[in-house]
Each structure stands twice: as structure tokens, then as C-alpha cells.
Amino acid sequence: MAFERVTVIGGGLAGSECACQLADRGVAVRLFEMRPSQMSPAHHTDHLAELVCSNSFKSTRPDSAAGLLKQELRSMGSVLMSCADRAAVPAGGALAVDRGKFSQEVEAEVESRPLIEVVREEAIDIPNGPAVIAAGPLCSPSLSQRVLSLVGGDALSFFDAAAPIVDASTLDMDVLFTQSRYGEEGTGDYLNAPLNREEYEAFIEALVSAERVVLKDFERKDLFQACQPAEEVARTGIDAIRFGAMKPVGLTDPRTGKRPWAAVQLRAENADHSAYNLVGFQTNLTFGEQKRVFRMIPGLENAEFFRYGVMHRNTFVDSPHVLDRSFCVPGTSVRLAGQITGTEGYAEAVASGLLAALNTYADLAGLPRVELPRTSAFGSLVAYATDPATQGYQPMHVNFGIILPLEDGKRRSKRDRYAAYAERATRDLSAYIKNRGDLFC
């Protein structure tokens, strides 16, 4: 069967996944990526699927919502999850990747599919015919305006931030120590910078008083909770970060044999461990202030920065009220995918690209659209993002709070409850995939 060609706008996580999935089903794709001729405020390269914030896809534990979603994506044949697995670097219980290798893997997947034509230019109009707009929350102003005109309703926005990345060769390994929380000293996938009480309080004072790029004090509604700049968290109380990103629980400073007052963890950015990011330290400080303040962290006194933290405004649409359950704009053959829909997170972006491909293919082939089980992590995220009853829509990571409650009425501990969620989700999604052999390769 010959299918009409599909235009996919945006070569990020969602767009790359979508293009590959469509091509694997015999659909020709024109994949538009505006970089390098037009760069966004957050990107640093022209590579497909560049990760602009953290290099972590979050937890791998199957009894966590993030781990469950990745497991579901693999069961549905996600191309980018395979790329992430091949580009993985040690990160304890999380899936972190070498950014460069991950992009290389994605580009190799795209290039290996003759049905995908990559067009390196800015798409300024919404094309005629079937299309998926996965241009990200920082799509060009001209395209953004056309998208908003197409969907109607209100455009929403929030501020997103990224953490700085430092040169490993400039770190003081006589001070930093390797250990994952509760692991043996000298083992683990993180470097730890220990601070005593005096060092911690001096660091917090410098952090909250440092000059910021955006000078106004943010209201909470402006900030996506998972990407709060470190200085904004610190502003809420002297110990706020010590119970968050700098919690010392499960760590032992080998110099003292005791738990430090606070600790900064650094996670490897690549397989060579030549670069590390400061976990939880996304920031809005000016570059000069980042250099001054973060060099106050023991072991980072001479740190050189490969990349400073950045902050930018992300835009998303009011999906529950302007998109249908397949993320299609009603009355059109245009779908949205990725962060512009308000599904926040790397795995979530991959998921939305996969869903857009499956539903677009279903429309082209005259098949029923995808109706994922509400009991699955993926299905619950789609249901949340497309429920017209949702008020005050905000970006959402997958989490167990949006999954249908268990029906047996048993009282369980949180760990047992989450394990039961995961078991039910795996069972129900596996049955759905088996019954939809017309969609899944």
C-alpha cells in the first residue's frame, strides 16, 4: 500500500522517534530541522536529538514511574530508547547517556532509513497533508505563531533551566570521592563534593545573592517544579537544598569517616568520564557568577566549565482543550508531539513521538487509532494530557499520581503499591500490543 508522505517538523527526541517509526511502517517522511542555519537559545550543536538539559533519562527501576515508562517504550519498539541504551554511561539507578554518542546513534538510525529525507531548513508554515509538529518548546517564532493560530486557545509557558558541565581534568580528586548513596566507599557512579556546615552556609549565601540573568523574582507558577533553578530553591530556606539536591544521606566522606553536612553530586556526561554535570544545579545565574559561586564547592576551586547553566522560556499549548486523544488538532491532519504538548521529560518526548507516528500511520492505513490502557504509565500520561476536565494544565512528567488506582482495595506500603502498579501496567500493555498486530512491527 502506498501512503501519502508525512512532514515531521523538528529533529529532537519526539521528531526523530516519529520519523523512524513511520519509515519502519513504509511511510515516506520529510524531517525538517532548522539547525544549524537557525539555532535556538538552548541548543549548542546541529545534531539530531541533542539533549539540552540533563543527560539523564531518570530512573531505571521498573517499580518507578520513570522506569516503567522506559520499559513500556522498549516493549513498543522505541528506536530512541535503543539508542539511549547503547549510549548509556554509569549513573547508579538511572539511565544517563553520553550526549554526543546518543545523538550519533539517533542520526545513524535516521540515515539508515531511505524513506526519511532530512531537510536542514526552517519550516515557517504548517504544511498541507499529514504532519507532525515536534518543533519543541523553543520552535521559531514564525512557526510558533502559526501553531497557536491553528490550535486556538491560549499559549502557556514556563521557565526551564539546565545545569553547568565541568571539565573532569580540572577537578580536585583529593577532595571529591566516588560513591553512590548507601554504596561502598570508592564505588558508585557519582563524584561527591562534601561540605561542612560553614562551607555550606557560605555557599548558600553566595548562591542566593548572586547576579541572575533574569532579574525578577519568579512566581512559582512561572517555574516547572522539576527544573527549579538551584538559587530559587535555596531562597525558600537555608536547608532547602540540603534536603534536596545536596542531601548527604547515604554518603561517607573518606577524609573524616563521617557523613558530610551537605554534598554536591556530579554525574558523568560521557563514557570517557571527561565531563561531569552538577546534579540538581540548573541555574539562572550569569556565567561569571556561576564560575565564582560554583568554584566555592570543595574540589571545584579550579573547575573549568565546558558549558554554563542556561535558562529559557518554554512554550506549550493547552493540550486538554485544543488536541484530541491522539494529539491531533481537531478537523486537521496535523498532530503535535514533544514538549510543546506539555508532556515534560526526555522519555515522555520519545513516547509522544512514538504515539504520533502510530496514530498518523493508523489514519493513513484506515486502522483504529491507539487507545493505550489507562493502567499503563504511557496511557495515563496521554489521558492526563488530553482530558478536557483538566484545569490549570501544567507540564507533567509521568508519575504514579496520574495512574488509575488499584482496584482490589488492599492496603499496601508505597513500595508494594508501586510494584503492583508496574505489574498491572506491564500485563495490560503487553495484552494490548499483542492485540494490535496491525500497528506494532
N, C-alpha and C positions, 0 to 999 in steps of 0.2 A: 504494500500500500504506500502510495506517495503522499507525503504530508506537506502542508504549507510551511515555509521556513519561518522560524521564530526568531525575533530580535530579543536579545538579552542585553540590558544596559547596566554595566558595572562589572568589573573583573575582580571583585572581592570574594569573600568566602561564599556568600549566597549565590552570586552570579556564576562563579566558576563551577560550583556544585550543580547548579541548574543546567548549565550548558553541557556538562559531561553526561548528566542523566538523560537529557533529551537526545543527545547524539547516540547514546547507547541504545535508544529505542527507535533509531532510524530517522530522527528528525534533524534536518539541517538547521544550524544556528549561526547567526551573526552576533558575535560577542563584542560589544563596544567597551573600550576602556580609554578614558581621556588622558591618562598619564602616558608619557611624560610631557606632552605638549601643554597640558593643563594640570597643575598639581593642586592638591587640596591642602588645607592648613595642617593636617595631621600626618600625611604620608611623607616618607623620606626616599622612596625608590619608585621605579616604574614597574615593579614586579607584580604579577597577579597574586591575589590573596595575601597581600602584605598585612602583617599583624601590627597595628599601630599603637596598641596599648600594652598589656601584659603579653608574655609569651606562653601563658598557661591556659589550657582548656579546662582547668579545675579538676575536681576530684575524680578518681577512677573507681572508687568504691561502689559496687553495684547497689548497696543499700543507701546511697546518697542520690538525691535527685539529679545532680550533675553527672554522676557516674552512670546512672540508669539511662539518661538521655543518650549518652555516647554509646552505650550498649545497644540501645534501640536503633540508633543510626547505623551501626555496623550490621545489625540484622537486616536492615532495609537496603544494604548495599551502598552506603555512602562512600563516594570516591575520596572526598577530602578527609574523612576520618582515617582511611588507609594511609593517606599522605602524612597525616599527623603522627600516626603510629610509626611510620618509617623515619620520621624526623625527630622522634622523641629524645629528650635528654633527661637525666635523672632528676626527679623532683618529688621524692617521697611518694605520698599517696595521690599525687596529681599528675596529669598529662601535660607536661611542658614540652615545647619544641624548640629546635634551632630555627630561628626565624628565616634565615637565608635558605637553609635546606628545605624547609617546608614550602616556601614559595617556588623553589626549583622543582620540587616534586609535583606541585599543582600545575606549573607550566608544562612539565613533561606530559602530564595526563591530558591536558588540553591539546597540546601539539600532536599527540598520538591519535587524535580523533579527526579524520579528514572531513567530517561533516561540520566541524567548528571552524568558522572564519573569524579570526581576531582582527578587529578594526581599531587602530590606535588613533582615535579622534574623539572629540567631544560630541555627544549626542545632545542636540539642543531642542529637538522636537520629539513628541511621542509618535512612534511610527504607526502606520496603518497595519492592520493584521495582528496576529497574536504576538504579544510582547510580555516580557517580564522586566520590570524596573527594579534593579537591585543596586542602585547607584550609591547606596549607603546614606547615612545621615548627613553627609557633607557633599551631596551632589551639587553640581554647578548651579548658580543662581537662576540661570535661564531655564534649565530643566526642572529645578525645584518649583519654580513658579507655575510651570505647565502641569506638573503633577498635582499641585494644590488646586489648580483650576479644574483639573479633571475630577478629582475626588470630592471637591466641595468641602464643606465643614471647616473646622479650624485647624491650623497648623499648630503643633505644640513643640516645645523644645526643652532641653535640659543641658547642663554643662557636664562634659566628660573630661577626664584627665588621665595622663599617663605618667608612670614613674621614670626616674632617670636610670641610665645604664652606665656602669663604670668599667674601666679597664682593669682586668684582674691583675695584671702585672704591676699595678701601682698600689695594690692593697698590702697592708702590713699583716702578714700571716703569723707573726709572733703574737699578735693580739687577737685576730679572728680565729675561730675554731669551727671545725666541721662537726655537725651533729643535727640530726632530726629530733624533734621534740620526743622525749621519752626513749630515744635510742641510745646506744652505747657511745661514749665519748670517742671522737675520732672517726665516727661513721656517719652516714647520712648524706643527704643531697643538698644541704644548705650550708652556707657560711653564716656564722653568727658573730655580731659585734656586741660585746657586753658593755653595759653602762652601769656604774654605781649611782647612788641616789643623787649625788652632787652633779655628776656629768649629765644625768637625765634631766634634772630640773633646769640646768643651764641650756641644754639643747632645746627644751620645750619653750623656754623664754625667747630664745633666738628665733625659733620656728614661727611663733605666733606674732612676733613683732617685725618679721622680715617684710621687705617690699614685695608686693604682688603685682602681677601683670594686669589683672582686672582689679581695680582698686575698691570697688564697692563691697560691702559685706553681703554675702549671698543669703537669700532667704532659703529655707530648707526645700521649698518646692522647686527651686532652680537647680538643685543638685540631685543626681541619681545616687541613691544611697550607697550602692556598691562601688562607686567611683568618687567618693568624697575626698577632696584634697586633704592631705595629712594635716596641714595647718588649720583647716576648718574643723577637723575632728579635735585637734589639740585645743582649739578655742572653747570647746564645750566643758573643759575641766582639766586640771593638772594631770590627773591619772587616766584620762580617756584613752590615750594611745597605749598606755602601759597595760590596759586590759583589752587591747585590740591588736594592732599590727606589731607592737613592741612587747607583747606579753612574754615573760621569761619562763613560763611554766614548762617543765619538762626539759630544761636546759641546765647544764652544769659548766661553769667557767673553769677550764682546766688550770688556770693560774691560781684560783682560790679554792677550788674543790666545792664551791657553793653555787647556788642559783643566783644569777645577777639580778640587780634591781629592775633592769629592763634590757631588752636586746633588739637589735635590728637584724632581720634575716635577709640574706642575699641569695637569689636563685640564679643558676646558670642560664645564660641566654643561648648558648650553643654547645655542640658536642665537645668542642675543644676546651670549654671552660675558660675561654679568654675574655669573656664579658659577663657581668652579673647585673641584674636589676635589683633595686631596693624594694623588697616586697611590701606592699601597702603604702608606699610613699609617692603615689601620684600627687602632683603638686601644681600650684598656680604661681609659685614664686618666680621672680625674674631669674634669668640664667646666672647672673652674678651672685645673687643671693643664694641660689641653690649651691653654688660652689662653696660659698662661705659657710653656710649653715650645715650642709651635709658633711663637710670636712671636719665638723666638730664631733662626728661619730668616731669612737675609738677604732683604729685600724684603717680609717678612711682619710687620715690627715693629709695624705698626698695623692688622693684619688684623682685620676683624670677621667673626664666624662666623655664617653662615646656619644651619648645623647642626653640632653637635658629633658626634664619632665615638661610636658606641654598640657595646655588646657584649651578646649574649644567648645563651641556650642553645637550640639547635635539636634537635628530636627526629625520629628516623627509625626505621622498622621494619627488621627483619632480612629484607629482601625475598627473598633467595635461598631462604629456608626457610619463608616464610609466604605468598608470592604465586606464581602460576603465570607462564608466559612472556608472558601478556597483561596482567600486573599485576592479575589478578583474584584475589580471595580464594577459594580452592577451595571448591566447594559453595555459592557465593552468586552473586548478580548484581552484586556490589559490586567496583569497581576503585579502586585508589589511583593518584594521579598527582602529579607535582611532587617537591619536596624531601623529602617525607615518605617517599618510596621510596628515598632515598639517591642519586638522580641529582642531582648538585650543579652548579648553574650556571644562568644565565638561558636560554640556548639549549636546555640539557638539560631545563629545566622545560617550555618550549614543546613540545619533542619528546615528552615524556611525556604532555602533554595531547592532542597530536595522535594519539598511539598509543592512548590510552584511548578517544578518540572513534571511531577506525577499528574497534577491536575490539568496542566496545559496539554500534556500527552493524552489524557483521558478525553478532553474536549475534542482534540483533533481526531482521535480514533473512534469517537462516538461511544465511549465507555462511561460508566458511572464514576463520578468524582470520588476522591478519597474521603473516607469517613473513619478516621483513626479512633480506636477505643478511648473513651474518656478516662479509663483507668490507667492508661499509659502516660508517661511523662510528656512525650511528644503531643499526644492527643489532648492532654489537659492544658498545655500551653496554647495550642491552637484554639481551644474552646474559650480560654480566658481572653485571648486577643480578638475574638470575633463575637463575643457575647454582647448584644445590644443593651443588656441590663447593666453592663459595667459603667460606672460613673467615675469621673475624675481619672481617666485612663492614664497610666504611667508605665514607663518601660519595665519589663518584668523578666527576670531570669526564671528558668524552670525551678520549681520548688515543690515540696510536698504539700504546701498550704493550698495549692490550686488543684490538687488531685482529689478525685471523688473519695470520700471517707470509706473506710472498710465497713462492710455490711453485717458482719457476724456479731457485732456488739461486744466482743471480748475486750477486756481491759488489758492493755499491753504497755510495756515500757516503750520509750521513744525508739530505742534501737530495734526492738522486736516489731514495732509498728511499721517502721520504715522498711525493714526486711520483708514484711508482709505486703507492703505496697509494691516493692520491687518484684516479688514472686508473682503477684497478681498481674502486674503490668506485662511482665515477660510472657506469661501464659496467654493473655488476651491478645497481645500484639502478634505473637507467633501464629495464633489461630487466624488472625485477620490476614497476615501476609500469605499464609497457605491458601486462604480462600480467594485471594486476589492475584492468582497466577497470570491474569491478563495484564497486570500492571508491573509486577516485580519480575525482573530478569533472573 
